Amino acid sequence: MHAVILAGGKGTRLRPLTVYTPKPAVPIVNRAFLLYQVEMLRRAGIDEITLSLSYQPDKIEQILGDGAELGVNLRFITEPSPLGTGGAYRFAADGIDDTTVVLNGDILTDLDLAALIEAHRTRGAAATLALKPVEDPSRYGLVVTREDGTIENFLEKPTRESISDLPSNTINAGIYVLEPSIMDLVPLGENRSFEYDVFPVILERGLPFYGYTMDHEYWRDIGVPESYLNANLDMLSGRLKGFAAQPNGDADIATAAAIDSRSRFAAGVVVKPGAKILNSVLGPGVQIGEKTVIEDSVIWAHTRVASGAEVSGAVIGRSCHIGRNATIRPGSVLGDKSQLTDYTKV
């Protein structure tokens, strides 16, 4: 089997974190996000993976290499122009004559892909979509299925008023199993959307089209800062199954500093006396000053937080400087190389 990861988006909703870092490369607990998707595919026995890239593709290739160390074979395809989700799949999968798993490049999940693939094959489906029940489907594409699991209809980003009258709260989870025949529905080299162009044609032609509902599996779209932060915190709490915790790196932690068991830190971290690190992630080379408090936060590589500062519920990008006694409140997001002077409150 093959897999295609659609990783060409600019990550606009995740800015300012994605100005210098493509969304698939943002770190989740000090590990590039895309590596979790590759690991999930490998566990399902899929070792031929094509990545469809567009925004800052060189940075993604540098992180992943050829995939040998990950136990897979990676192939990188850069879109010549924006092709949409369906067009990017068609371009990347050109020449593949086998069942293909397609992943949106911003989905973090512990879904058992092998079980999804088995359901697809057992039903003799041409296409199977992973679905996820959510409380508020208005942000996503709502999918209505029949009792036998076949897909009946799609509603892209329905209004909250219309949702109350619908029999379903399952959304398109951005994970698909597709037979090669689906490629025939998408013109090569043209911009096409799965949601608006490809899936309606599958319904019109009456092809075997099924949904696979994720009941208890973890699922999150990391495409906005709040969700990105929560993905890190969920990983720290052990909510995701099957992913081993990243080991802590060699660091200089003062004996008078306090770091709880959930927090993770990378190599080169320095934590001065009296500092407290609670339920947080510190990237490579981060420096934490005396009597600083970091809680429920993610700090990217080589950022320095000076003495007496307080950071809570925030994401701080690379190579930032946070001045003495500064206060960063929940919900704050600082892009790379941000500078906060002493006693600043944000």
C-alpha positions, 0 to 999 in steps of 0.5 A, spaced: 500 500 500 501 507 499 500 513 502 500 520 500 500 526 506 497 533 503 502 537 506 502 543 502 498 548 506 501 555 508 499 554 515 495 561 515 491 559 521 497 557 525 501 564 524 505 567 527 508 560 528 508 558 521 512 564 518 518 561 518 516 554 519 512 550 515 506 547 519 508 540 518 514 541 521 512 545 527 514 541 534 509 537 538 513 535 544 520 537 541 518 532 535 516 535 528 509 534 527 509 530 521 513 524 524 507 522 528 503 521 521 509 517 518 509 513 525 502 512 524 502 509 517 508 505 518 505 501 524 499 500 519 504 496 515 505 502 510 512 504 508 511 507 501 509 514 503 509 520 498 509 527 501 505 533 497 509 539 498 508 547 496 510 551 502 517 551 504 518 544 502 526 544 503 525 545 510 520 539 510 525 534 506 531 536 511 527 534 517 525 527 514 530 525 509 529 519 505 525 516 511 530 510 512 531 512 519 524 511 520 523 505 516 519 507 510 521 510 503 519 517 502 518 521 496 517 528 495 513 532 490 512 539 490 506 542 487 507 546 481 502 551 483 496 550 488 492 544 486 487 544 492 486 537 496 484 533 490 488 536 485 494 535 490 492 528 491 492 526 483 498 529 482 502 526 488 499 519 486 500 519 479 502 512 477 500 509 483 496 503 482 494 500 489 490 502 494 492 509 497 491 512 504 491 520 504 492 524 510 491 531 511 497 534 513 495 537 520 491 531 523 494 528 529 490 522 531 491 515 534 487 512 529 488 504 528 489 505 520 490 498 519 482 497 522 480 503 517 483 499 511 480 492 513 473 495 513 474 499 507 476 492 504 471 488 507 466 493 504 469 493 497 469 500 497 472 505 492 473 510 497 472 510 505 472 516 509 474 517 517 469 520 521 469 524 527 463 526 532 464 533 535 460 537 539 461 543 534 461 541 526 460 548 524 468 549 523 468 543 519 465 539 513 459 535 516 458 528 513 451 524 513 451 517 513 446 511 512 445 505 517 449 501 513 455 506 513 454 509 506 455 516 505 449 520 504 451 527 503 456 532 505 455 539 508 461 544 508 461 548 514 454 548 516 451 554 520 450 552 527 442 554 526 442 548 521 446 543 525 440 542 530 436 539 525 441 534 522 441 527 524 449 527 525 455 530 528 460 526 524 465 531 521 470 529 515 476 527 519 481 528 513 483 521 513 481 517 506 482 510 503 482 511 496 482 506 490 486 507 484 479 508 480 478 515 484 484 518 480 480 518 474 475 523 477 480 528 478 484 531 472 491 531 472 494 538 474 488 542 475 485 545 482 480 540 485 477 540 492 476 533 495 470 536 499 467 540 493 469 537 487 471 529 488 466 527 493 460 529 490 462 526 483 463 519 487 456 520 490 453 522 483 456 516 480 454 511 485 460 508 487 461 504 493 462 510 498 463 509 506 464 512 512 468 509 518 466 513 525 472 514 530 469 513 537 474 513 542 480 515 538 484 521 539 483 526 533 485 533 533 486 539 527 492 542 529 491 548 525 490 554 530 494 556 535 489 554 541 489 547 538 496 546 537 498 548 544 492 543 546 495 537 542 502 538 546 498 538 552 494 532 550 501 528 548 504 530 555 498 527 559 498 521 555 491 522 551 494 519 545 495 512 545 501 508 541 506 514 541 512 513 546 514 520 550 520 523 547 526 522 552 528 528 555 535 531 553 541 533 556 540 539 560 543 543 565 537 543 571 539 547 577 538 543 584 533 548 586 529 548 580 522 544 580 520 541 574 514 536 574 514 529 571 509 531 565 514 536 562 519 535 557 525 538 555 530 537 549 538 538 549 541 544 551 536 546 556 538 551 562 534 552 568 536 556 573 535 556 581 528 557 583 524 556 577 518 552 576 516 548 570 509 545 570 506 541 564 510 544 559 515 543 553 522 546 552 525 546 546 533 545 544 537 550 548 531 554 551 534 558 557 529 559 563 532 564 569 531 564 576 524 564 579 521 564 573 514 560 572 512 556 566 506 553 566 501 549 561 506 552 555 510 550 549 517 554 548 521 553 542 528 552 541 533 557 543 528 562 547 531 565 553 526 567 559 529 572 564 528 571 571 522 572 575 518 572 568 511 568 568 509 564 562 502 561 562 498 557 557 502 560 551 506 558 545 513 562 544 517 561 538 524 560 536 529 565 539 525 569 543 527 574 548 522 575 554 525 580 559 525 580 567 519 579 570 515 579 564 508 576 564 505 572 558 498 570 559 494 564 557 492 564 549 498 568 548 502 566 541 509 569 540 512 568 533 520 567 532 525 572 534 520 576 538 522 581 544 519 583 550 522 588 555 522 587 562 516 588 566 512 587 559 505 584 560 501 581 554 
